Amino acid sequence: MNSKGLAVWSCCLLLFVWVECQKETVSKATEKKLMKEPKARETKLSKVTGQKTEEGTPKKSQVKPTVVSGQGQPSMSILTRAVAKGKFQKVSDTLVLKAGETLDLRCKGKAIKWRYPLYLEDDDVERRLRIKHFERHSQLIVLNSTAADTGEYSCWSFQCHDSECHDGEDRQGQTYIFFTDPQELFVPTENYYEVIQMRTNHPTLLPCQVTDPRAKVTLHREFPPEKVPVDGINISYNVKRGFTIHRPHPSYAGSLYCMANMNRVRQISTKYMLIYVNYPSSVPKPAVRASSALFQIGDNFNVTCTVFGEPEIAVDFTWEYPGQQMGRPPYVRERADLVRHGGQVRKESESILYIDEARAVDDGLYHCTAENLQGTTTVSTRIRLLPTTPSPKKTRIL
């Protein structure tokens, strides 16, 4: 072998030895990495799953990734509004449109029902209101809108399963729409005067609704002319409903009206004639009792019906009794006094039905009905009449 060949052979041998050394180094490094990796993976998995794993055989995590929705996002509404051809917009709680615009609402779902201002149900405006039902949605259109169309619009799906139908409360949408008109700050009504009962036990609403939520509205008395203070406690204002008197009082009785101011335009609403009515808090609860449970034919007896109620609350009584059909003339006496009952001053109202010289037809049920402004209640008691006992015959001694 010449010197040239020997040199080439030596170079090949050195290259082979260097390659083998590199393989051994990589193998040791890989083995060392694998020795450490199971513990690291085990620790990581145990933090995620909370489960123990065997050394060198880590288990895969069973926890699926969770998609967290943004907080504060409103629930999906099924109500949308067409703003242009092929373009729809989600409807918010309140919409402000100009009178004259066409309202086009779409409600997703099957068997859709709509609710809209009562004014649109009149025959005169039926041609402006159009409702069309399709397979997967329903459409409500109001043409040539006016200020009188202001109000709440809502829809919901009417679901039927196995011949039973119910409203789909989880699938509904609603919005309140103002149709602004600079000439009509209040929603027009046909009545110049409206009579409203102001009950002591129920808030009173003065429904002076505006057509523009930016209008400034105040409450006034006609006679004597003065502004009525609105403190938010006794009286409050809602732009969608009007003024509410939460604590009715005789001092609020009389003629009141609302006044709206906007862009140097001032208008007054319908005038509301408030009549104060002292309403009871509940229906009467009468109790009925007879002077005795057993009577004999020919006896005199009475049946008393008693009601404990609020002072100044009138109670009316009516009777039904067995002898009524036979024309038996009753005698009824009524009275009312203030007494202390249950630690409070109450009004004791009482009605007493008298029956003189009882007959067989007077046997049976006696019904007493007590009535006040809240309603009526009927109670009953049974009267049993025994035949007269014949007096024993005297024996004559001869």
C-alpha positions as CSV (number, residue, x, y, z in Angstrom):
1,M,0.0,0.0,0.0
2,N,1.5,3.3,-1.0
3,S,1.6,6.3,1.2
4,K,-1.3,8.0,-0.6
5,G,-3.6,5.1,0.1
6,L,-2.5,4.8,3.7
7,A,-3.4,8.5,4.3
8,V,-6.9,8.0,2.8
9,W,-7.5,5.0,5.0
10,S,-6.4,6.8,8.1
11,C,-8.8,9.7,7.4
12,C,-11.7,7.3,7.0
13,L,-10.9,5.6,10.2
14,L,-10.8,8.9,12.1
15,L,-14.1,10.0,10.6
16,F,-15.7,6.7,11.6
17,V,-14.5,7.0,15.2
18,W,-15.8,10.6,15.4
19,V,-19.2,9.6,14.2
20,E,-19.5,6.8,16.7
21,C,-18.6,9.2,19.5
22,Q,-21.3,11.6,18.5
23,K,-23.9,8.9,18.4
24,E,-22.9,7.8,21.9
25,T,-23.1,11.4,23.2
26,V,-26.6,12.0,21.7
27,S,-27.8,8.6,23.0
28,K,-26.7,9.5,26.6
29,A,-28.2,13.0,26.4
30,T,-31.5,11.5,25.1
31,E,-31.6,8.9,27.8
32,K,-30.9,11.5,30.5
33,K,-33.7,13.7,29.1
34,L,-36.1,10.9,29.1
35,M,-35.2,10.0,32.7
36,K,-36.2,13.5,33.8
37,E,-39.1,14.2,31.5
38,P,-41.7,11.8,33.1
39,K,-41.5,13.6,36.5
40,A,-41.9,17.0,34.9
41,R,-44.9,15.8,32.8
42,E,-46.3,14.0,35.9
43,T,-46.1,17.1,37.9
44,K,-47.8,19.2,35.2
45,L,-50.6,16.7,34.7
46,S,-51.2,16.4,38.4
47,K,-51.8,20.1,38.7
48,V,-54.3,20.1,35.9
49,T,-56.2,16.9,36.6
50,G,-55.5,16.4,40.3
51,Q,-54.9,12.7,39.6
52,K,-51.8,10.6,40.4
53,T,-49.9,9.0,37.6
54,E,-47.4,6.2,37.5
55,E,-43.7,7.1,37.1
56,G,-42.7,7.1,33.5
57,T,-46.3,6.5,32.2
58,P,-48.1,9.9,32.4
59,K,-51.8,9.8,31.7
60,K,-53.5,12.2,29.3
61,S,-55.6,14.9,30.8
62,Q,-59.3,14.3,30.7
63,V,-60.2,18.0,31.2
64,K,-61.7,19.4,28.0
65,P,-61.0,23.1,27.2
66,T,-63.8,25.4,28.4
67,V,-65.0,28.3,26.3
68,V,-65.8,31.2,28.6
69,S,-68.2,33.7,27.1
70,G,-67.7,37.4,27.8
71,Q,-69.3,38.6,31.0
72,G,-72.2,41.0,30.7
73,Q,-73.3,39.9,27.3
74,P,-77.1,40.1,26.9
75,S,-79.0,36.9,26.0
76,M,-79.8,36.3,22.4
77,S,-83.1,38.0,21.4
78,I,-85.3,36.6,18.7
79,L,-86.4,40.1,17.7
80,T,-84.6,42.1,14.9
81,R,-85.4,45.1,12.8
82,A,-84.9,45.5,9.0
83,V,-82.8,48.7,8.4
84,A,-82.3,48.1,4.7
85,K,-82.8,45.5,2.1
86,G,-81.2,42.4,3.3
87,K,-79.7,44.1,6.4
88,F,-81.0,43.5,9.9
89,Q,-80.2,45.0,13.3
90,K,-80.6,43.6,16.8
91,V,-83.3,45.4,18.7
92,S,-82.4,47.1,22.0
93,D,-84.7,47.7,24.9
94,T,-85.6,51.2,23.4
95,L,-85.8,52.5,19.9
96,V,-86.3,56.0,18.8
97,L,-87.8,56.5,15.2
98,K,-89.3,59.4,13.4
99,A,-93.0,59.4,12.8
100,G,-93.6,58.5,9.1
101,E,-90.9,55.8,9.0
102,T,-91.9,52.2,8.2
103,L,-91.3,49.8,11.0
104,D,-90.2,46.3,9.9
105,L,-89.7,43.8,12.8
106,R,-88.7,40.1,12.4
107,C,-89.2,37.5,15.0
108,K,-87.4,34.1,14.7
109,G,-89.2,30.9,15.5
110,K,-92.4,29.0,14.7
111,A,-95.9,29.9,15.7
112,I,-95.0,33.4,16.7
113,K,-97.4,35.7,18.6
114,W,-97.1,39.5,18.7
115,R,-98.0,42.2,21.2
116,Y,-98.3,45.8,20.2
117,P,-100.1,49.0,21.3
118,L,-103.9,48.7,21.5
119,Y,-104.3,51.6,19.1
120,L,-103.0,49.4,16.2
121,E,-105.8,46.9,16.8
122,D,-108.5,49.4,15.7
123,D,-110.1,48.7,12.3
124,D,-109.2,52.2,11.1
125,V,-105.5,51.5,11.3
126,E,-105.6,47.8,10.3
127,R,-104.4,48.5,6.8
128,R,-101.2,50.1,8.2
129,L,-100.5,47.1,10.4
130,R,-99.4,43.9,8.6
131,I,-98.3,40.6,10.1
132,K,-97.0,37.8,8.0
133,H,-96.0,34.4,9.2
134,F,-93.3,32.3,7.5
135,E,-91.8,28.9,8.2
136,R,-89.0,30.1,10.4
137,H,-89.9,33.6,11.3
138,S,-92.8,36.2,11.5
139,Q,-92.8,39.7,10.2
140,L,-94.6,42.8,11.6
141,I,-94.8,45.9,9.5
142,V,-96.3,49.3,10.5
143,L,-96.7,51.6,7.5
144,N,-96.8,55.4,7.7
145,S,-96.1,55.4,11.5
146,T,-97.5,58.1,13.7
147,A,-96.9,59.3,17.2
148,A,-99.9,57.3,18.4
149,D,-98.0,54.1,17.5
150,T,-95.5,54.7,20.4
151,G,-95.4,51.8,22.8
152,E,-94.1,48.3,23.5
153,Y,-93.7,45.8,20.8
154,S,-92.9,42.2,21.7
155,C,-93.1,38.7,20.3
156,W,-92.7,35.1,21.6
157,S,-92.9,31.6,20.3
158,F,-96.0,29.5,21.0
159,Q,-94.9,25.9,21.3
160,C,-97.1,22.9,21.1
161,H,-96.2,19.3,22.1
162,D,-98.7,16.4,22.1
163,S,-101.7,18.7,21.8
164,E,-100.6,20.8,24.7
165,C,-99.5,24.4,23.9
166,H,-97.7,26.9,26.0
167,D,-95.8,30.1,25.6
168,G,-92.0,29.7,25.1
169,E,-90.8,32.1,27.8
170,D,-87.2,31.4,27.0
171,R,-87.7,32.5,23.4
172,Q,-89.0,36.0,23.3
173,G,-88.1,39.6,22.5
174,Q,-89.4,43.0,23.2
175,T,-88.6,46.7,22.7
176,Y,-90.3,50.1,23.4
177,I,-90.4,52.3,20.4
178,F,-90.8,56.1,20.5
179,F,-92.2,57.6,17.2
180,T,-91.1,61.2,17.6
181,D,-93.2,64.0,16.2
182,P,-92.4,67.7,17.0
183,Q,-96.1,68.5,16.8
184,E,-97.1,65.7,19.2
185,L,-95.0,65.5,22.4
186,F,-97.6,63.3,24.0
187,V,-99.1,60.1,22.6
188,P,-102.5,61.3,21.2
189,T,-105.7,60.1,22.9
190,E,-109.4,60.6,22.0
191,N,-110.3,61.8,25.5
192,Y,-110.0,65.3,26.7
193,Y,-110.9,64.3,30.3
194,E,-110.2,60.9,31.8
195,V,-111.7,59.9,35.2
196,I,-109.4,57.8,37.3
197,Q,-110.2,56.2,40.7
198,M,-107.5,56.8,43.2
199,R,-107.6,53.8,45.6
200,T,-106.1,53.9,49.0
201,N,-104.5,50.4,48.6
202,H,-103.3,50.6,45.1
203,P,-100.9,52.9,43.2
204,T,-102.5,55.3,40.7
205,L,-101.1,55.8,37.2
206,L,-101.5,58.9,35.1
207,P,-100.6,57.5,31.7
208,C,-99.2,60.6,30.0
209,Q,-96.8,58.9,27.6
210,V,-94.4,61.0,25.6
211,T,-93.3,60.4,22.0
212,D,-89.7,61.5,22.6
213,P,-87.7,60.4,25.7
214,R,-85.8,63.7,25.7
215,A,-88.9,65.7,26.5
216,K,-89.0,67.3,30.0
217,V,-92.3,66.4,31.7
218,T,-93.8,68.0,34.8
219,L,-97.1,67.4,36.7
220,H,-99.6,70.2,37.4
221,R,-102.9,70.8,39.1
222,E,-105.6,72.7,37.3
223,F,-107.5,74.2,40.2
224,P,-105.8,75.9,42.0
225,P,-103.1,76.2,39.3
226,E,-99.9,74.9,40.8
227,K,-97.0,72.5,40.1
228,V,-97.2,69.1,41.9
229,P,-93.9,68.1,43.4
230,V,-92.5,64.8,42.2
231,D,-90.1,63.4,44.8
232,G,-89.7,59.8,43.6
233,I,-91.3,58.4,46.8
234,N,-94.9,59.6,46.9
235,I,-94.9,60.3,43.2
236,S,-92.5,59.1,40.5
237,Y,-92.1,59.5,36.8
238,N,-91.3,56.9,34.1
239,V,-90.7,58.0,30.5
240,K,-92.5,54.9,29.2
241,R,-95.5,55.0,31.5
242,G,-96.1,58.4,33.0
243,F,-96.6,59.5,36.6
244,T,-97.4,57.1,39.4
245,I,-98.9,58.1,42.7
246,H,-97.6,55.5,45.1
247,R,-99.3,56.7,48.3
248,P,-102.8,58.0,47.3
249,H,-104.2,60.7,49.5
250,P,-107.4,62.8,49.4
251,S,-105.2,65.9,48.8
252,Y,-104.3,64.5,45.3
253,A,-108.0,64.4,44.3
254,G,-109.0,66.9,41.6
255,S,-108.0,67.7,38.0
256,L,-104.3,67.1,37.1
257,Y,-102.4,67.2,33.8
258,C,-98.9,66.7,32.5
259,M,-96.8,69.3,30.7
260,A,-94.0,68.5,28.2
261,N,-91.3,70.9,27.1
262,M,-88.9,70.4,24.3
263,N,-87.1,72.7,21.8
264,R,-89.2,75.6,23.0
265,V,-92.4,73.7,22.3
266,R,-94.8,73.3,25.3
267,Q,-97.8,71.0,25.3
268,I,-100.2,69.6,27.9
269,S,-101.6,66.1,28.1
270,T,-105.1,64.8,28.7
271,K,-106.6,66.1,31.9
272,Y,-107.1,63.4,34.6
273,M,-109.9,63.8,37.1
274,L,-108.8,61.9,40.2
275,I,-111.5,60.6,42.5
276,Y,-110.4,59.5,45.9
277,V,-111.9,56.1,47.0
278,N,-111.3,54.6,50.4
279,Y,-110.7,51.0,49.4
280,P,-110.5,48.2,51.9
281,S,-107.3,46.1,52.0
282,S,-109.2,42.8,51.6
283,V,-112.6,41.2,51.2
284,P,-114.8,41.0,54.3
285,K,-114.6,37.9,56.5
286,P,-118.0,37.4,58.1
287,A,-118.9,35.0,60.9
288,V,-122.5,33.7,61.3
289,R,-124.2,32.2,64.3
290,A,-127.7,31.4,65.5
291,S,-129.2,32.1,68.9
292,S,-129.4,28.4,69.2
293,A,-128.9,25.3,67.1
294,L,-132.3,23.6,67.8
295,F,-135.7,25.2,67.8
296,Q,-139.2,24.0,68.0
297,I,-141.9,25.1,65.5
298,G,-143.5,28.2,66.9
299,D,-140.4,29.5,68.6
300,N,-138.8,32.8,67.8
301,F,-135.0,32.9,66.9
302,N,-132.4,35.0,65.1
303,V,-129.3,34.6,63.1
304,T,-126.4,37.1,63.4
305,C,-123.7,37.9,60.7
306,T,-120.7,39.8,62.0
307,V,-117.7,41.4,60.2
308,F,-114.7,43.1,61.8
309,G,-113.1,45.5,59.2
310,E,-111.3,48.8,58.7
311,P,-112.8,52.0,60.0
312,E,-114.7,54.0,57.5
313,I,-115.1,51.0,55.2
314,A,-118.8,50.2,54.5
315,V,-120.0,46.6,54.4
316,D,-123.3,45.5,52.8
317,F,-125.2,42.4,53.9
318,T,-127.7,40.1,52.0
319,W,-129.5,37.0,53.3
320,E,-130.8,33.8,51.8
321,Y,-133.0,31.6,53.9
322,P,-135.4,28.6,53.5
323,G,-138.6,30.5,54.0
324,Q,-137.7,33.1,51.3
325,Q,-139.3,31.2,48.5
326,M,-142.6,30.9,50.5
327,G,-142.7,34.7,51.0
328,R,-141.9,34.6,54.7
329,P,-141.4,38.3,55.7
330,P,-138.0,38.8,57.3
331,Y,-137.1,41.3,59.8
332,V,-133.4,42.5,59.6
333,R,-131.6,44.9,61.8
334,E,-128.1,46.3,61.1
335,R,-125.6,48.2,63.1
336,A,-122.0,49.3,63.0
337,D,-119.7,50.4,65.9
338,L,-116.0,51.0,66.5
339,V,-114.6,48.5,68.9
340,R,-111.1,47.3,70.0
341,H,-110.5,44.0,68.4
342,G,-107.1,42.2,68.5
343,G,-105.4,45.2,70.0
344,Q,-106.6,47.5,67.2
345,V,-109.6,49.8,66.6
346,R,-111.8,48.0,64.2
347,K,-115.3,48.5,62.8
348,E,-117.8,45.9,63.8
349,S,-120.6,45.6,61.3
350,E,-123.5,43.3,62.1
351,S,-126.7,42.1,60.5
352,I,-129.4,40.2,62.5
353,L,-132.1,38.2,60.8
354,Y,-135.2,37.6,63.0
355,I,-137.6,34.8,62.5
356,D,-140.9,35.0,64.4
357,E,-143.1,31.9,65.1
358,A,-141.0,29.5,63.2
359,R,-142.7,27.1,60.8
360,A,-141.6,23.9,59.1
361,V,-140.5,25.8,56.0
362,D,-137.9,27.7,58.1
363,D,-135.8,24.6,58.6
364,G,-132.6,24.5,56.5
365,L,-129.5,26.6,55.6
366,Y,-129.2,30.3,56.3
367,H,-126.7,32.1,54.0
368,C,-125.1,35.5,54.8
369,T,-123.2,37.4,52.2
370,A,-121.0,40.4,53.2
371,E,-119.7,42.7,50.5
372,N,-117.3,45.6,50.2
373,L,-115.4,47.3,47.4
374,Q,-112.9,44.4,47.2
375,G,-115.4,41.6,46.9
376,T,-117.9,39.3,48.6
377,T,-117.8,36.4,51.0
378,T,-120.7,34.1,52.0
379,V,-121.0,32.0,55.1
380,S,-123.8,29.6,56.2
381,T,-125.3,28.0,59.2
382,R,-128.0,25.3,59.6
383,I,-131.1,25.7,61.6
384,R,-133.0,22.5,62.7
385,L,-136.6,22.8,63.8
386,L,-138.2,20.1,66.0
387,P,-142.0,19.5,66.0
388,T,-143.8,20.8,69.0
389,T,-144.1,18.3,71.9
390,P,-147.8,17.7,72.7
391,S,-148.6,18.5,76.3
392,P,-149.6,15.5,78.4
393,K,-153.3,15.0,78.9
394,K,-154.6,15.5,82.4
395,T,-156.5,12.5,84.0
396,R,-159.8,13.5,85.4
397,I,-160.6,11.8,88.8
398,L,-164.2,11.0,89.3
